[in-house]
Amino acid sequence: MAGELLTTTTRVRRGLSLALLAASGLLVGCTAVATVGGAPEPEPPLPRGFTVAFNHRSGNRYRSPVSGEWRQGDDLEAMLLNAISSARRSILVAMQELSLPRVAEALVAQQRRGIRVQVVLENTYSQAWSEQHLADLSQRERRRHQQLQALGGGDAVAILRRGGVPMLDDTADGSAGSGLMHHKFLVIDEAVVVTGSANFTASGLHGDAGAPQTRGNVNHLLQIESPELAELFRAEFHRLWGDGPGGAADSRFGLGKDSPGLQRVRVRGTPVAVLFAPHRRRDRANGVEQLDSLLKQTRRSADLALFVFSDQQLGNTLGQLHRRGVEIRLLADPGFANRSFSEVLDLLGVALPDHRCALEAGNAPQRQPLEGVGTPRLASGDKMHHKLAVLDQRTVVTGSFNWSPRGA
C-alpha cells in the first residue's frame, strides 16, 4: 500500500490549524461552486497558500453532474478541473482510481497544448472498463462496470490512452502490483499540490448513478501553493515513474521505492511535515509511529473522522488520552466500524470475535466506553472516506493514509 502523510501545524485566528495526512490539495479560490438559498457560511480563516473543500459541507451548494439535482457541498470536480486548466508547464497525477471523463478530457486538452502530463494509476483501475467483458469480472468489478456505464460520458482511461497521455501503473516495477497504490495527488507546474482523501470518481465526489439519494463518499481536497512542498511530491512521483512507459525498469512502488522519512517544509510560514508510505514495520519512520507521536502530544482535544481505524497501538493511545482527560470525538465509517479488527469497537468497550471465533491479537477494549465515538448516518452506498484528525484545534492530519497497519 502506498499513501502520503502530510502534517501541518499553525496558529491563526480562532485557533485553526492544519495537519495533513496523505494530502491531496484543492484549488485556491473555489469560486466556481454555486450557492443557493442565501449567503454561504463565512469561511474559517486559513493559513496563506491553503484552500480546503468538503463535498458534504452545508455552506455551499452545486448541481450534481450525476443526478442533475442541487445538493449541499463543494464541487470537488470543479476544483480539479480549475487546477488542471491553470497548468502552464506540467501536470503530474498519482491516483488510485480516475474514472471521471471530464477530468480525463481536461488532461488530454492540456497535453495537446504542449503541457507535459503524466499519470500513475493503481493496476486494478488502469484498464479501460469499456474494453472489459462482464464474464471476466468479479461481482464487485461487474457492479463498478455497470455503474460507470450508467453514468455515461465515456471511459476516462480510454480517453487518456486515445489522447496520448503517458500512463503507467504499479506493475511497472515488474511485480503483480504493490498491494495498493493509494496516492491521491496532483502536482501542477512544480508549484501547487492538490491532495486529500478523494479518488477521482463519481462515487467519490458526487454519488452513484441511479441512486439520487447518494452524495458521494464523504471526502475533502486541499490545494496548497508551495514550490517547496511541490518538490517533495514531485520527487515521490518520479520514484514511481522512473523512466516512464517503455523506459528502463526503474519504477519503484511499495517497499521497493525506499520512501524517505518525515520531510519538513514551510508554506508561507506554516510548518508542514510530509510522509510517503509504506515503510517496513520495524522502521520507526512508518506512518503509525508518526501518528502515535502526534497523538501523545495532544493535551486537550482530538477530533477524528476516519474511513478505516484498525491499528491497535493507536487505539490504545486514544484510550490513554481519554483517561488523561483529553476530549475524544471520533466518527468512523459504518462499514468498517463494526468489524472484528476495528479499534472503534475497542473504544466502545466491545470485544467482537472474527469468523473463526477468535479475538484480534492484542485486543484491548476499554473498560469505560468513550461517549464521543460513533458512526455518521449516510445514504446507502456512501462511505465516510476522510482520513483526518484535528488535534488541540491547531494541528490537522489528513491525506490518503488509512489508520491501519496495512496503510503503514
URNOR-V337875 format. One line per field, one symbol per residue. ss: DSSP state (H for helix, E for strand, - for the rest). psi: psi as a letter, one per 20 degrees, with the letter a starting at -180 (. if undefined). burial: b if it has 24 or more other C-alpha atoms within 12 Angstrom, else e. A space follows every 10 residues. Layout:
ss=???
psi=???
burial=???
//
This chain:
ss=-E-EEEEEE- --HHH----- ---------- ---------- ---------E EEEE------ EEE------E EE---HHHHH HHHHH----E EEEEE--E-- HHHHHHHHHH HH---EEEEE E-HHH---HH H--HHH--HH HHHHHHHHHH H----HHHHH HH---EEEE- ---------- E--EEEEE-- -EEEEE---E -HHHH----- -------E-E EEEEE-HHHH HHHHHHHHHH H--------- ---HHHH--- --EEEEE--E EEEEEE---- ------HHHH HHHHHH---- EEEEEE--E- -HHHHHHHHH HHH---EEEE EE-HHHH--- --HHHHH--- ---------- ---------- --EEE----- ---E--EEEE E---EEEEE- --E-----
psi=qprqpppppq oaqjjqqppp plqorrqpmm iipqqqkaqr qppqpqqpip pqqpijriir qrppigijqp qqrqnhhhgg hgggiiqigq oppopgpojo hhgghhgggh ghijpopppp rphhjiqphi jqphhiqrgg hgggghghhh hrirogghgg ghijppqraj iijjajqjgo ojqmqqppkk ippprbipqm qghhghrqpj miiqjrqorr qqppoohggh hghghggihh hciapiaqmj qprbiijmpr bppprpnlip ppppporrqq hioiirhghg gggggiiphg qopqopgpnj phghgghhgg gghijppppp pqphhhhjqh ipiggghjkp ooqaijkqqq pjpmqqhoqp hkpaqqoqqp hqqoiqmqqo pkkippprbj oqmqhhh.
burial=bbbbbbbbbb eeeeebbbbb bbbbbbbbbb eebeeeeeee eeeeebbbbb bbbbbbeebb bbbbbbbeeb bbbbbbbbbb bbbbbebeeb bbbbbbbbbb bbbbbbbbbb beeebbbbbb bbbbbbbbbb eeeeeeeeee eeebbebbbe beebbbbbbb eeebbbbbbb bbbeeebbbb bbbbbbbbbb bbbbbbbbbb bbbbbbbbbe eeebbbbbbb bbbbbbebbb bbbbbbbbbb bbebbeeeee bbbbbbbbbb bbbebbbeeb bbbbbbbbbb eeeebbbbbb bbebbbebee bbbbbbbbbb bbbbbbbbbb bbeeebbbbb bbbbbbbbbb bbbbbbbbeb bbeeeeeeeb eebbbbeeeb ebbbbeeeee bbbbbbbbbb bbbbbbbbbb bbbbbbbb
//
